[in-house]
């Protein structure tokens, strides 16, 4: 299980988590929160909770995603993991400026997006390195927000995705519509599949059009076939809470 655990902690446990949005940045709710139940394996036990909040102030956005273990998993190992994405929200969607990853007992991983110089600067353990920054690049939080905001437009064939440690090319495709039974309730969804070009992971994300294109389910499979599942249990837009049974 080490491959999936490392991938989830390092890059996409909420990676594939994202923020609800309407078409275009102007329609993105100014604040809100999504809560997910996290389990391991197919129909596996509940091991954690992911709680993502976001806010927008004018043309600036901020997203914070916090993951923690719960139940028996917390007794075995109490863990908290925080991702943050900040940048600009405009007519073309989100443009990250900074991305960071923080874990208890470890130095933070930070990435700066230098759009003028077309470079990424990764800082980890007081060491800095650079990589090329392509047009339309997103970090692992902002990517899904961008897709949700622009769901009425054609997907890019591929996307440059930035984690706390690297940048990777991934392919994206809509694969159909499905009805899901979730802790949040029964929802009609639109399913997106993302694959890393290097074969390191495959992610399916189910967006709910009736809930502002929220990603209400995320299923991640690593290169060893291990599965990480996330299912939405609560949705809050501004001061309004929508939960199971509503």
C-alpha positions in Angstrom: 0.0 0.0 0.0 3.1 2.2 0.2 2.8 3.4 -3.4 -0.7 4.8 -3.0 -0.1 6.2 0.4 3.0 8.1 -0.8 1.2 9.4 -3.9 -1.8 10.5 -1.9 0.2 12.3 0.7 2.5 13.9 -1.8 0.3 15.0 -4.5 -3.3 14.2 -5.1 -5.2 13.1 -1.9 -7.2 16.0 -2.5 -5.8 16.2 -6.0 -8.2 15.5 -7.2 -10.3 17.4 -4.9 -11.7 20.7 -6.3 -14.0 23.6 -5.7 -17.6 24.1 -6.9 -18.0 26.6 -9.7 -20.4 28.0 -12.2 -19.2 28.7 -15.8 -16.6 31.4 -15.7 -14.7 32.9 -12.7 -17.4 35.4 -12.2 -19.8 32.6 -11.3 -17.5 30.9 -8.8 -19.1 31.3 -5.3 -17.1 33.7 -3.2 -16.6 31.2 -0.3 -17.5 27.6 0.6 -16.4 24.2 1.8 -16.6 20.6 0.8 -16.1 17.6 3.1 -15.2 14.1 1.8 -15.0 10.7 3.4 -11.8 8.9 2.5 -11.4 5.2 2.2 -8.7 2.7 0.9 -9.4 0.0 -1.6 -12.6 -1.0 -3.3 -15.4 -0.7 -0.8 -12.7 -0.4 1.9 -12.9 1.0 5.4 -13.1 4.7 6.2 -9.6 6.0 7.1 -9.8 9.8 6.8 -11.6 13.0 6.1 -10.7 15.7 3.6 -12.0 19.2 4.2 -11.5 21.8 1.5 -12.3 25.5 1.8 -12.0 28.3 -0.6 -12.5 32.1 -0.9 -12.2 34.8 -3.5 -11.4 38.5 -2.9 -11.7 40.4 -6.1 -9.4 38.8 -8.6 -7.5 36.8 -6.0 -8.4 33.2 -5.0 -7.2 31.0 -2.1 -7.9 27.3 -1.6 -6.9 25.2 1.4 -7.3 21.5 1.6 -6.8 19.6 5.0 -6.7 15.9 5.3 -6.7 14.0 8.5 -7.0 10.4 9.6 -10.1 9.3 11.6 -11.3 6.3 13.6 -9.0 3.3 13.9 -6.6 4.8 11.3 -6.1 7.8 13.6 -5.3 5.5 16.5 -2.7 3.7 14.4 -1.2 6.9 13.0 -2.6 10.4 13.6 -1.9 12.4 10.5 -2.7 15.9 9.2 -1.8 17.1 5.7 -2.4 20.6 4.3 -2.3 21.8 0.7 -2.7 25.5 -0.3 -3.1 27.1 -3.7 -3.2 30.9 -4.3 -3.4 33.0 -7.4 -5.6 35.0 -9.7 -9.2 34.3 -10.9 -10.1 35.9 -14.2 -12.1 35.5 -17.4 -10.0 32.5 -18.4 -10.3 30.8 -15.0 -7.6 30.3 -12.4 -3.9 31.1 -12.7 -1.9 29.8 -9.8 0.9 31.9 -8.3 1.9 29.8 -5.3 1.3 26.2 -4.2 2.4 24.6 -0.9 2.3 21.3 1.0 2.7 21.0 4.7 3.0 17.9 6.8 3.5 17.5 10.6 7.1 17.1 11.4 8.4 18.0 8.0 9.6 21.1 6.2 7.0 22.6 3.8 7.2 22.1 0.0 6.6 25.3 -1.9 6.2 26.1 -5.6 6.2 29.5 -7.2 4.7 30.1 -10.7 6.7 32.7 -12.6 4.6 33.3 -15.6 6.7 36.1 -17.1 9.8 33.9 -17.1 7.8 30.7 -17.9 9.5 28.9 -15.0 8.4 27.0 -11.9 10.5 27.2 -8.7 10.4 24.3 -6.4 11.7 24.7 -2.8 12.1 21.7 -0.5 14.5 21.2 2.4 16.0 24.6 1.7 16.9 23.6 -1.8 15.5 25.3 -4.9 15.3 24.0 -8.4 13.5 25.2 -11.6 11.4 23.6 -14.3 9.7 24.9 -17.5 6.2 26.3 -17.0 3.8 25.8 -19.8 0.8 27.8 -20.8 -2.3 26.7 -18.9 -0.4 24.8 -16.2 -2.3 24.2 -12.9 -1.4 22.8 -9.5 -3.2 19.7 -8.1 -5.9 21.9 -6.4 -6.5 24.5 -9.1 -6.7 21.9 -11.9 -10.1 20.5 -11.0 -11.5 24.0 -10.1 -10.5 25.1 -13.6 -12.2 22.1 -15.2 -15.4 22.7 -13.2 -15.5 26.4 -14.1 -15.1 25.7 -17.8 -17.1 22.4 -18.1 -19.1 23.9 -21.0 -15.9 24.2 -23.1 -13.8 21.6 -24.7 -11.2 19.9 -22.5 -7.5 20.4 -23.3 -6.0 17.1 -24.6 -3.4 17.3 -21.9 -2.5 19.4 -18.9 0.7 20.3 -17.1 0.0 19.4 -13.4 2.2 20.7 -10.6 2.6 19.0 -7.2 4.8 20.0 -4.3 7.7 18.1 -5.9 7.3 17.8 -9.6 5.4 18.8 -12.8 3.8 16.1 -14.9 1.8 15.8 -18.1 -1.7 14.2 -17.8 -4.4 13.4 -20.4 -8.0 14.4 -19.7 -11.3 13.1 -21.2 -15.0 13.1 -20.3 -16.2 9.5 -20.3 -20.0 9.7 -19.7 -22.8 10.3 -17.2 -23.7 8.3 -14.1 -26.1 8.3 -11.1 -24.3 8.0 -7.8 -25.5 7.1 -4.2 -23.2 9.1 -1.9 -23.2 10.3 1.8 -24.3 13.6 0.4 -27.3 12.0 -1.4 -28.3 10.6 -4.8 -26.8 12.7 -7.6 -26.5 12.7 -11.4 -22.9 13.2 -12.3 -20.5 13.7 -15.3 -17.4 11.5 -15.1 -13.9 12.7 -16.1 -10.8 10.5 -16.5 -7.3 11.7 -16.0 -4.2 9.7 -16.7 -0.5 10.6 -16.0 1.5 10.2 -19.2 4.2 8.3 -17.2 1.7 5.7 -16.0 2.0 6.6 -12.3 -1.7 7.0 -11.7 -5.2 7.1 -13.0 -7.9 9.3 -11.6 -11.7 9.4 -12.1 -13.6 12.4 -11.0 -17.5 12.6 -10.9 -18.8 16.2 -11.2 -22.4 17.0 -10.1 -24.0 19.6 -12.4 -26.8 20.2 -10.0 -24.3 21.1 -7.3 -22.3 23.8 -9.1 -20.2 21.2 -10.9 -18.8 19.9 -7.6 -16.5 16.9 -7.8 -18.6 14.6 -5.5 -16.5 11.5 -5.9 -12.8 10.9 -6.7 -11.3 7.5 -7.3 -7.5 7.2 -7.7 -5.5 4.1 -8.8 -1.7 4.0 -8.6 0.7 2.0 -10.8 0.4 -0.9 -8.4 -3.3 -1.1 -8.7 -4.1 0.3 -5.2 -7.2 2.4 -4.8 -8.0 5.6 -2.9 -11.6 6.7 -2.8 -13.2 10.0 -1.7 -17.0 10.6 -1.5 -18.6 14.0 -0.7 -20.5 14.1 2.6 -21.1 17.8 3.0 -21.3 20.9 0.7 -21.3 24.4 1.9 -21.6 27.5 -0.3 -21.3 30.7 1.7 -23.5 30.3 4.8 -25.7 27.6 3.3 -25.1 23.9 4.3 -26.4 21.1 2.1 -26.0 17.6 3.7 -27.3 14.1 3.4 -31.0 13.8 3.4 -31.7 17.3 2.2 
